[in-house]
């Protein structure tokens, strides 16, 4: 199945920006499960300085702000061919060693709550236990629509009993790593059944299973990623796979709007 994607981010500042840099992670990965047919990025109010692949094989585009700008728009669009592999991506590859993905982070540190939740996981095989973990988290953390709670860790979301897809993913990563599996965060696009236009990207997890390699788990929806999912960036947690990170001098009074469209061609 071929999906078309449009992702536009617009910034409006009450006062001009003196200097600014952003790292964009919006270019989908070509791999076992998907192939990027074409992709382009256009910028208004700034310019693209360079692009490179980081240690997670993410395509990172570095853009700078034009001095004195009060309006910045970043438009990304393209087509991606997807095939359904039931969430299985295959063997690990890339410059980062597999053991790196067993390392906890501030957002994914397992505490008493995560370890208690993990004790309720059942299943005879590794894959069975990971699917059970996904279902257990889905039941324990109610999905809510809205902006992420800035700085919430896996333990925070579990204690609150609610969260967005980012929180579900962090809880899964914390538990999976504590139980011995390498696991990573995935940021990407999801084609929804009831609409084309969206306001945010999606997030899910991948765990490395002996004999299968990397396998995806969408905890928020309690399913394995299928042909509606487009993988964009991966990392140890959200901070390493975020679509936009950066800094600026000036630019007080920011107004941000995001428009995303994902549809079958």
C-alpha positions in Angstrom: 0.0 0.0 0.0 1.3 3.5 -0.9 0.7 6.4 1.5 1.0 10.1 0.8 2.1 12.3 3.7 2.0 16.1 4.2 3.5 17.6 7.4 3.6 21.4 7.8 4.8 23.2 11.0 4.4 26.9 11.2 5.8 29.3 13.8 4.7 32.9 14.4 6.8 35.1 16.8 5.6 38.4 18.3 9.3 39.6 18.2 11.9 38.8 15.6 14.3 35.9 15.9 17.9 36.9 16.1 19.3 33.4 15.6 17.9 29.9 15.6 18.8 26.3 14.7 16.5 23.3 14.4 17.0 19.6 13.9 14.2 18.0 12.0 13.5 14.2 12.1 10.6 14.0 9.6 12.1 11.9 6.8 10.8 8.3 6.8 13.3 5.4 6.9 13.7 3.0 4.0 13.9 -0.6 5.2 12.5 -4.1 5.3 9.0 -2.9 5.9 8.8 0.3 3.9 10.3 2.1 0.9 10.4 5.9 0.5 9.4 6.6 -3.1 10.2 10.3 -2.8 10.4 13.0 -0.1 11.1 16.7 0.0 11.4 19.4 2.6 10.7 23.1 1.9 11.4 26.0 4.3 10.0 29.5 4.4 11.8 32.0 6.7 14.9 29.9 7.0 17.2 27.6 5.1 18.5 24.0 5.1 22.1 23.9 6.2 22.8 20.2 5.9 21.5 16.7 6.5 23.1 13.6 8.0 22.2 10.2 9.5 22.6 9.9 13.3 23.6 6.8 15.3 20.0 5.5 15.1 20.0 5.8 11.3 17.6 8.8 11.5 17.8 11.3 8.7 18.4 14.6 10.5 18.0 17.9 8.6 19.6 21.0 10.2 17.8 24.3 9.4 18.6 27.9 10.4 16.3 30.9 10.9 16.7 34.0 8.8 17.8 36.9 11.0 14.8 39.0 11.9 12.2 36.5 10.9 8.8 36.4 12.6 7.3 33.6 10.4 8.8 30.2 9.8 7.2 27.3 7.9 8.6 23.9 7.4 6.8 21.7 4.9 7.6 18.0 4.4 5.8 15.7 2.0 6.3 12.5 0.1 5.1 9.0 -0.7 6.0 5.8 1.1 5.3 2.2 0.0 4.3 0.0 3.0 4.0 -3.8 3.3 2.5 -5.6 6.2 5.0 -7.7 8.1 2.9 -8.0 11.3 5.3 -5.6 13.0 8.4 -7.7 12.4 11.3 -5.7 11.0 14.1 -8.3 11.1 17.7 -8.3 12.4 19.4 -5.4 14.1 21.6 -3.2 11.9 23.3 0.2 12.1 26.2 1.7 14.1 24.6 1.5 17.5 25.2 -1.8 19.3 22.1 -3.8 20.4 23.0 -3.5 24.1 22.6 0.3 23.9 18.8 -0.3 23.7 18.8 -1.9 27.1 19.9 1.3 28.8 17.3 3.2 30.8 16.9 7.0 30.5 15.3 9.6 32.7 12.0 9.1 30.9 12.1 5.3 30.8 13.6 4.4 34.2 11.8 1.5 35.8 10.6 2.0 39.3 8.3 0.2 41.7 5.2 0.9 39.5 6.7 -0.5 36.3 8.2 -3.5 38.0 4.9 -4.3 39.7 3.1 -4.1 36.3 5.7 -6.3 34.7 5.0 -9.1 37.3 1.5 -9.5 35.8 2.8 -10.3 32.3 2.1 -13.9 31.1 3.1 -16.0 28.2 5.3 -19.0 27.2 7.4 -17.4 24.5 9.2 -14.0 24.3 6.7 -12.8 21.8 3.8 -13.9 23.9 5.1 -12.1 26.9 5.7 -8.9 24.9 2.2 -8.9 23.6 1.0 -9.5 27.1 3.0 -6.6 28.3 1.4 -4.4 25.7 -2.1 -5.4 26.8 -1.3 -4.9 30.4 0.0 -1.4 29.8 -3.0 -0.6 27.6 -5.3 -1.5 30.4 -3.3 0.3 33.1 -2.8 3.7 31.2 -5.9 5.1 29.7 -5.4 6.8 26.3 -6.1 10.6 26.2 -6.1 13.0 23.3 -4.1 16.2 23.7 -0.6 17.6 24.2 2.0 15.4 26.0 2.7 16.2 29.6 6.1 17.8 29.4 8.7 15.8 31.3 6.4 13.0 32.3 8.4 9.7 32.9 7.1 6.2 32.5 6.5 6.1 36.3 4.6 9.4 36.2 2.2 8.2 33.5 1.7 4.9 35.2 0.9 6.6 38.5 -1.5 8.9 36.8 -3.2 6.1 35.0 -3.5 8.1 31.7 -1.3 9.5 28.9 -0.8 10.0 25.2 1.0 7.6 22.9 4.3 8.9 24.0 3.6 7.9 27.6 2.4 4.4 26.6 5.6 3.9 24.7 7.8 5.1 27.6 6.1 2.7 30.0 6.6 -0.2 27.5 10.3 0.7 27.1 10.9 0.9 30.8 9.2 -2.5 31.5 10.7 -4.3 28.5 14.3 -3.2 29.3 13.8 -4.1 32.9 12.7 -7.6 31.8 15.8 -8.0 29.7 14.8 -7.0 26.1 16.5 -4.3 24.1 13.7 -1.8 23.2 13.5 1.5 21.3 11.1 4.4 20.8 9.6 5.0 17.3 8.2 8.2 16.0 6.1 8.1 12.8 2.9 8.6 10.9 -0.3 6.6 11.2 -3.1 6.6 8.6 -6.3 6.9 10.6 -9.5 5.2 9.4 -11.9 8.1 10.1 -9.9 11.1 8.8 -6.9 12.4 6.8 -6.0 15.5 8.7 -4.2 15.2 12.1 -2.4 17.4 14.6 0.4 15.2 15.7 2.7 12.3 14.8 2.2 8.9 16.4 4.6 6.9 18.7 5.0 3.2 19.4 7.7 0.8 20.6 10.0 -1.9 19.2 11.6 -4.7 21.1 14.3 -7.1 19.9 13.2 -10.7 20.0 15.6 -13.7 19.6 15.1 -15.3 16.2 12.9 -12.5 14.9 14.8 -9.3 15.4 13.0 -6.0 16.0 9.2 -6.3 16.5 6.8 -3.3 16.8 4.1 -2.8 19.5 1.6 0.1 19.4 0.6 0.2 23.0 -1.9 3.1 22.6 -4.0 1.0 20.2 -2.9 -2.4 21.5 -2.0 -3.8 18.1 1.1 -4.6 16.0 2.0 -2.0 13.4 0.6 -2.8 10.0 0.5 -1.1 6.5 -0.9 2.1 8.0 2.3 2.8 9.9 5.2 4.8 8.6 8.5 4.6 10.6 10.3 7.9 10.7 12.8 8.1 13.7 13.9 5.9 16.5 15.8 6.4 19.8 16.1 5.5 23.4 13.1 7.7 24.2 11.1 10.6 22.8 14.0 13.1 23.1 16.1 11.2 20.5 13.3 10.7 18.0 11.4 14.0 18.4 10.4 15.5 15.0 11.8 18.9 16.0 14.4 20.0 18.5 16.4 23.2 18.6 17.2 26.5 20.1 16.8 30.2 19.2 17.7 33.7 20.4 14.8 36.1 20.4 11.4 35.1 19.0 9.3 35.9 22.1 5.6 35.0 22.0 5.7 31.8 19.9 2.5 30.5 18.3 2.8 27.0 16.8 0.5 25.2 14.4 0.9 21.7 13.0 -1.0 20.2 10.1 -0.5 16.5 9.1 -2.3 14.7 6.4 -1.8 10.9 5.9 -3.9 9.1 3.2 -3.7 6.1 0.9 -2.8 7.1 -2.6 
